Amino acid sequence: MQTIDVKNRDVLVLGLGRSGMAAASLLQRDGAHVVVRDEGETVELTERADRLRQIGVRVELGNHFDAAARFDFAVLSPGIAPERPVVTELRRQKTPVLSELELAYRYCLCPIVAITGTNGKTTTTELINLMLETAGKRTIAAGNIGNALSNAAEQSAGLDALVVETSSFQLEAIEQFRPNIAIWLNLTPDHIDRHGSMEEYARAKARIFMNQTADDFAIVSVEILNWLKQLGIQPKARLITVSAYGEKADLWLDGQTIWCRLPECNGILLKMDETNLRGLHNAENILATFAAGLAMQLPVAAIREALGAYCPQAHRCEVVAAKEGVTFINDSKATNVDAVEKALRSLPGPVVLIAGGRDKGLNFSSIKEVIAEKVKLAVLIGETQEEIDRAWGDVTPCERANSMSEAVRMAVSHARCGDTVLLSPACASFDMFQNYEHRGDEFKKEVLALL
């Protein structure tokens, strides 16, 4: 790995989200002259800018930029697309552009386990981190999980591993980033508005294997193995395959039982009812976690203990309340149609579904079958109300709400004993909320207020 010397160098950080804040702080502490730019001018951004200015970082908000300034290199936050004019101009000036993930990687001094996939990244990251802790290892979960890798990198010298959730936005701008264990869970339509096509989305994800060698491990589902063949990509790392849908893998799910045919563990590993996780999508997360544990030569007993102890995080099929036979579930992190389908299939009985938000270029009609089968009413919020109504309106009744409060009241008025009221939006949250956590918290607040 090529380290990076930033002392007295002029560095531009684009974006003042979590990643931008962390990158700017890291660079400033290491002696760089840092300028942060963000086109927004919200109260939250102003507060962040004030915190950075207190440590000597120059922050430019809105469009008040010094166009004449030149930089030795720039750091790109994952929310900023490489095709944005500001990035194009930097490249025209031949200014090197690194992703925040790539910058932080240059500071990492311990092995890295990296996880990507359309769904399940956060759960698998948390599972692997807990598994390492249970085995007595020193570890930190970082990356797209909410703790920017730039925050964790400086602590890495004292760690046994960093467990890093990586998105396609982060991976599309890496150069040297090399995880010792790379996991690609699944691929379903998402972020087409950013990548343009499923193939380009897949290519961005596949970059997780780009710098691996024969000393590393690549853990993939059988579905992803087919994608890699379609893309003409052959990982150099040792391959471990997993499948929640059939036996043609090194680790697989048969009914409710997880099996392994690797030399390290031939036979039954675990039964799903020994964990707090349900559904095929969570079986996929468990399989990948077990594979990573075996790759790291962790004791099988420690892996099983961690999987049994783990409880799902907030906003992922989180049970909020139950009253008069109606269960309320917050699945705000379901920001694409595949996640919604998996949530619906994991639930018994009829569902009153709250969905909608900011469009990501997804095909809502692709899940009409499960909508028709499971959903007795769809309550629609946000910018995609009309589009979702067109997609689902002929298979289930659709009603529109102007706020989360109104949506919850509508859902409650239609729910009966045995039903589930499910917030599973299939969309981004930024039209009405700060992020998916804010959306989920508002849902929980309104449900608890009503009950």
C-alpha positions in Angstrom: 0.0 0.0 0.0 1.3 3.4 -0.9 1.1 5.8 2.1 0.1 9.4 1.6 2.1 12.4 2.8 -0.3 15.3 3.3 1.8 17.7 5.5 1.7 21.2 4.2 -0.3 20.1 1.1 -3.4 21.9 -0.2 -6.3 19.5 -0.1 -9.9 20.0 -1.1 -12.7 17.9 0.5 -16.0 17.9 -1.4 -19.0 17.3 0.7 -19.7 18.1 4.4 -21.5 14.9 5.4 -20.1 12.4 7.9 -17.4 11.2 5.5 -16.4 14.8 4.6 -16.2 15.8 8.2 -14.1 12.8 9.1 -11.8 13.2 6.1 -11.2 16.9 6.8 -10.5 16.3 10.5 -8.0 13.5 9.6 -6.2 15.6 7.0 -6.0 18.7 9.3 -4.6 16.6 12.2 -2.0 15.3 9.8 -0.8 18.8 8.8 -2.6 19.5 5.5 -4.1 22.8 4.5 -7.7 21.8 4.1 -10.6 23.5 2.3 -14.1 21.9 2.5 -16.8 22.8 0.0 -20.5 21.9 0.1 -23.2 23.5 -2.1 -25.7 23.3 0.7 -26.3 26.0 3.3 -28.5 24.3 5.9 -28.4 24.9 9.6 -26.8 21.4 10.1 -24.1 22.2 7.6 -23.4 25.6 9.2 -23.0 23.9 12.6 -20.6 21.4 11.1 -18.7 24.1 9.3 -18.3 26.0 12.6 -16.8 22.9 14.2 -14.3 22.5 11.5 -13.3 26.1 11.5 -12.5 25.8 15.2 -9.7 23.4 14.3 -8.4 25.5 11.4 -10.2 24.1 8.4 -11.5 26.5 5.8 -15.1 25.8 4.9 -17.0 27.2 1.9 -20.8 26.7 1.8 -23.3 27.5 -0.9 -21.8 28.7 -4.2 -19.3 31.0 -2.5 -16.2 29.2 -3.8 -12.8 30.6 -4.7 -12.6 29.5 -8.3 -9.0 30.4 -8.6 -7.8 28.1 -5.8 -5.7 25.1 -6.8 -5.1 21.9 -4.8 -2.6 19.1 -4.7 -5.5 16.6 -4.5 -9.2 16.3 -3.7 -11.2 13.9 -1.5 -14.7 13.0 -2.8 -17.5 12.2 -0.3 -19.6 9.3 -1.4 -22.7 11.4 -2.0 -21.1 13.4 -4.8 -21.2 11.7 -8.2 -17.9 11.6 -10.2 -19.8 13.2 -13.1 -20.7 16.3 -11.2 -19.2 19.5 -12.9 -17.0 20.3 -9.8 -15.4 16.9 -10.1 -15.1 17.1 -13.9 -13.3 20.5 -13.5 -10.8 19.1 -11.0 -10.0 16.3 -13.4 -9.6 18.8 -16.3 -7.1 20.6 -14.1 -5.3 17.2 -13.5 -6.0 17.4 -9.8 -6.0 13.8 -8.4 -9.3 12.8 -6.9 -9.5 10.2 -4.1 -12.7 8.8 -2.5 -12.9 9.2 1.3 -12.6 5.4 1.6 -9.4 5.4 -0.4 -7.9 8.3 1.6 -8.7 6.5 4.9 -7.4 3.2 3.6 -3.9 4.8 3.2 -3.9 5.3 7.0 -5.1 1.8 7.9 -2.6 -0.4 9.8 -4.6 -3.6 10.3 -6.4 -6.2 8.2 -9.7 -5.2 6.6 -12.9 -7.1 6.2 -15.1 -5.2 3.6 -18.8 -5.9 2.9 -20.9 -4.7 0.0 -24.2 -5.6 -1.6 -27.5 -4.0 -2.3 -29.1 -5.1 0.9 -27.8 -6.6 4.2 -24.5 -4.7 4.3 -25.1 -3.1 7.7 -26.4 -6.3 9.3 -23.5 -8.3 8.0 -21.0 -5.7 9.1 -22.5 -5.7 12.6 -22.6 -9.5 12.7 -18.9 -9.8 11.7 -17.8 -7.1 14.2 -19.7 -8.9 17.0 -18.2 -12.2 15.9 -14.7 -10.8 16.2 -15.4 -9.3 19.6 -16.9 -12.6 20.8 -13.7 -14.3 19.7 -11.6 -11.8 21.8 -10.4 -9.7 18.9 -10.0 -5.9 18.9 -12.2 -4.5 16.1 -14.1 -1.4 14.9 -17.0 -1.3 12.5 -16.7 1.6 10.0 -17.5 2.9 6.6 -21.1 3.2 5.2 -22.4 2.0 8.6 -22.3 5.6 9.9 -18.8 5.7 11.3 -16.6 7.0 8.5 -13.4 5.0 7.9 -11.4 8.2 8.3 -12.6 8.2 11.9 -11.4 4.7 12.6 -8.2 4.6 10.5 -6.1 6.4 13.1 -7.0 3.7 15.7 -6.2 0.8 13.4 -2.7 0.2 14.7 -4.1 -1.4 17.8 -6.8 -3.4 16.1 -7.0 -7.0 14.9 -9.3 -5.9 12.1 -11.5 -3.1 10.7 -14.9 -4.3 9.5 -15.9 -1.9 6.7 -19.3 -1.5 5.1 -18.7 -0.2 1.5 -21.3 1.2 -0.9 -21.0 1.4 -4.7 -20.6 5.2 -4.3 -17.4 4.6 -2.2 -16.0 1.8 -4.4 -16.3 3.6 -7.7 -13.5 6.0 -6.8 -11.0 3.6 -5.1 -7.4 3.0 -6.4 -5.5 0.9 -3.9 -8.2 -0.2 -1.4 -7.5 -3.8 -0.7 -9.6 -5.8 1.8 -8.1 -9.0 3.2 -11.6 -10.4 3.1 -14.1 -9.0 0.6 -17.8 -9.9 0.7 -20.4 -9.2 -2.0 -23.8 -10.3 -0.7 -26.3 -9.6 -3.5 -27.3 -7.3 -6.3 -30.8 -6.0 -7.1 -31.9 -2.8 -8.8 -30.8 0.3 -6.8 -29.0 3.6 -7.4 -29.7 3.4 -11.2 -30.1 7.2 -11.1 -26.4 7.4 -10.2 -24.9 4.5 -12.1 -27.1 4.6 -15.2 -27.5 0.8 -15.6 -27.5 -2.4 -13.6 -24.2 -3.4 -15.4 -22.4 -0.2 -14.3 -23.9 -0.6 -10.8 -22.5 -4.2 -10.7 -19.1 -3.0 -12.0 -18.8 -0.5 -9.2 -19.6 -3.2 -6.6 -17.1 -5.6 -8.2 -14.3 -3.1 -7.6 -14.2 -4.5 -4.0 -12.1 -7.4 -5.4 -9.9 -5.2 -7.7 -6.7 -5.2 -5.7 -7.0 -8.5 -3.9 -4.3 -11.2 -4.3 -4.2 -15.0 -3.8 -3.5 -14.3 -0.1 -7.0 -12.8 0.3 -10.5 -14.2 0.5 -13.5 -13.3 -1.7 -16.9 -14.4 -0.3 -19.8 -14.2 -2.8 -23.3 -15.6 -3.2 -23.9 -17.9 -6.1 -26.0 -15.1 -7.7 -22.9 -12.8 -7.5 -20.7 -15.5 -8.9 -22.9 -15.4 -12.0 -22.7 -11.6 -12.2 -18.9 -11.8 -12.0 -18.9 -14.3 -14.9 -21.2 -12.0 -16.9 -18.9 -9.1 -16.3 -15.8 -11.1 -17.2 -14.3 -10.6 -13.7 -12.3 -13.4 -12.0 -11.2 -12.5 -8.5 -7.6 -13.4 -7.7 -8.5 -14.2 -4.1 -9.5 -17.6 -2.7 -13.3 -17.9 -3.4 -15.9 -19.0 -0.8 -19.4 -19.3 -2.1 -22.7 -19.1 -0.1 -26.3 -19.6 -1.0 -29.6 -19.2 0.8 -31.4 -20.6 -2.3 -29.7 -23.9 -3.1 -27.0 -26.4 -2.3 -24.4 -25.4 -5.0 -22.2 -23.5 -2.6 -19.6 -24.0 0.1 -22.1 -22.9 2.7 -25.8 -23.1 2.1 -29.2 -23.0 3.7 -31.5 -26.1 3.5 -34.8 -25.2 5.1 -33.8 -23.7 8.4 -30.4 -25.4 8.6 -27.1 -23.9 7.5 -24.6 -26.5 6.1 -20.9 -26.3 5.2 -18.8 -28.5 2.9 -15.4 -26.8 3.5 -12.6 -28.8 5.1 -12.7 -26.4 8.1 -16.3 -27.4 9.0 -18.0 -30.2 7.2 -21.6 -30.6 8.2 -24.3 -28.7 10.1 -23.3 -25.3 11.4 -26.4 -23.7 12.7 -30.2 -23.6 12.7 -31.9 -20.3 11.9 -34.1 -20.5 15.0 -30.9 -20.4 17.1 -30.7 -16.7 16.0 -32.9 -13.6 16.3 -32.8 -13.2 12.5 -35.6 -14.4 10.2 -36.0 -14.6 6.4 -33.9 -15.7 3.5 -32.2 -12.3 3.3 -30.9 -12.7 6.9 -29.8 -16.3 6.1 -27.6 -14.8 3.4 -26.1 -12.4 6.0 -25.5 -15.3 8.4 -23.9 -17.4 5.7 -21.5 -14.6 4.8 -20.6 -14.0 8.4 -19.8 -17.7 9.0 -17.7 -17.8 5.9 -15.7 -14.7 7.0 -15.2 -16.3 10.5 -13.9 -19.5 8.9 -11.6 -17.5 6.6 -10.2 -15.8 9.7 -9.8 -19.1 11.5 -12.1 -18.1 14.3 -13.5 -20.8 16.6 -16.8 -22.1 15.4 -18.2 -21.9 18.9 -17.4 -18.1 19.0 -19.1 -17.7 15.6 -22.2 -19.5 16.7 -22.3 -17.5 20.0 -22.2 -14.2 18.2 -24.9 -15.2 15.7 -27.1 -16.3 18.5 -26.6 -13.1 20.5 -27.1 -10.5 17.7 -30.2 -8.4 17.7 -31.2 -6.5 14.5 -30.5 -2.8 14.5 -33.1 -0.1 14.5 -35.0 0.7 11.2 -34.5 -2.9 9.8 -37.8 -4.8 10.3 -37.8 -3.3 13.9 -40.9 -4.2 15.8 -42.1 -0.9 17.3 -45.3 -1.9 19.0 -48.3 -4.4 19.0 -51.8 -3.6 20.1 -55.2 -5.3 19.6 -53.5 -7.9 17.3 -51.9 -5.3 15.0 -48.1 -5.3 14.8 -46.2 -2.1 13.8 -42.8 -2.6 12.1 -40.2 0.1 11.1 -38.2 -1.0 8.1 -37.2 2.5 7.1 -33.8 1.3 5.8 -35.6 -0.5 3.0 -34.7 2.0 0.3 -35.2 -0.2 -2.7 -37.9 -2.6 -4.0 -35.9 -5.8 -3.3 -35.7 -4.9 0.4 -39.4 -4.3 0.5 -40.2 -7.6 -1.2 -38.0 -9.5 1.4 -39.7 -7.7 4.3 -43.2 -8.5 2.9 -42.3 -12.2 2.3 -41.0 -12.5 5.9 -44.4 -11.4 7.4 -47.5 -13.5 8.1 -50.9 -12.2 7.4 -52.1 -9.0 5.6 -50.0 -5.9 5.5 -50.8 -2.2 5.5 -47.7 -0.8 3.8 -46.4 2.8 4.1 -44.1 3.4 1.1 -42.7 6.2 -1.0 -40.1 8.9 -0.9 -37.4 10.2 -3.3 -37.1 8.3 -6.6 -33.9 6.4 -7.3 -34.8 5.3 -10.8 -36.3 2.0 -9.7 -39.1 -0.2 -11.2 -41.8 -0.4 -8.6 -43.8 -2.7 -10.9 -41.2 -5.5 -10.4 -42.8 -6.4 -7.0 -46.4 -6.2 -8.0 -46.8 -10.0 -7.4 -45.9 -9.8 -3.7 -47.8 -6.5 -3.3 -51.0 -8.2 -4.7 -50.4 -11.2 -2.4 -49.6 -9.4 0.8 -50.7 -5.8 0.9 -54.3 -4.9 1.7 -53.6 -1.2 1.5 -50.6 1.0 0.4 -50.4 4.4 2.0 -48.1 6.5 -0.2 -45.9 9.4 0.9 -43.3 11.6 -0.8 -42.3 12.5 -4.3 -43.0 9.0 -5.8 -46.7 8.8 -4.8 -48.1 9.1 -8.3 -45.5 6.7 -9.8 -46.1 4.0 -7.1 -49.9 4.4 -7.5 -49.6 3.7 -11.2 -47.4 0.7 -10.5 -49.5 -0.9 -7.7 -53.0 0.7 -8.0 -54.4 -2.1 -10.1 -53.5 -4.8 -7.6 -54.1 -3.1 -4.2 -55.9 0.0 -3.0 -53.5 3.1 -2.7 -54.1 6.2 -0.6 -51.9 9.3 -0.4 -50.7 11.1 2.7 -48.9 14.4 3.1 -47.0 13.6 6.2 -45.8 10.6 8.3 -48.5 11.6 10.9 -51.2 11.4 8.4 -49.8 8.1 6.9 -49.8 6.4 10.3 -53.3 7.5 11.1 -54.5 6.2 7.7 -52.7 2.9 8.3 -54.1 2.5 11.8 -57.7 3.2 10.6 -57.5 0.3 8.1 -55.5 -2.2 10.2 -57.4 -5.1 11.8 -56.4 -7.9 14.2 -53.8 -10.1 12.6 -52.5 -7.3 10.3 -49.1 -5.7 10.2 -48.5 -2.0 9.6 -45.2 -1.8 7.8 -43.1 1.2 7.0 -40.9 -0.1 4.1 -40.5 2.8 1.7 -38.7 1.4 -1.4 -37.3 4.9 -1.8 -34.7 7.4 -0.5 -35.8 9.6 2.4 -34.4 13.0 1.4 -37.6 14.5 0.0 -39.2 14.7 3.5 -36.6 13.7 6.0 -32.9 14.2 6.8 -32.1 10.5 6.3 -33.7 7.0 6.7 -33.1 7.1 10.5 -35.1 10.4 10.8 -37.9 8.8 8.7 -38.0 5.7 10.9 -37.9 7.8 14.1 -40.8 9.8 12.9 -42.8 6.7 12.2 -42.1 5.3 15.6 -43.0 8.6 17.3 -46.3 8.7 15.5 -47.1 5.1 16.2 -46.4 5.4 19.9 -48.3 8.7 20.1 -51.4 7.1 18.6 -51.2 3.9 20.7 
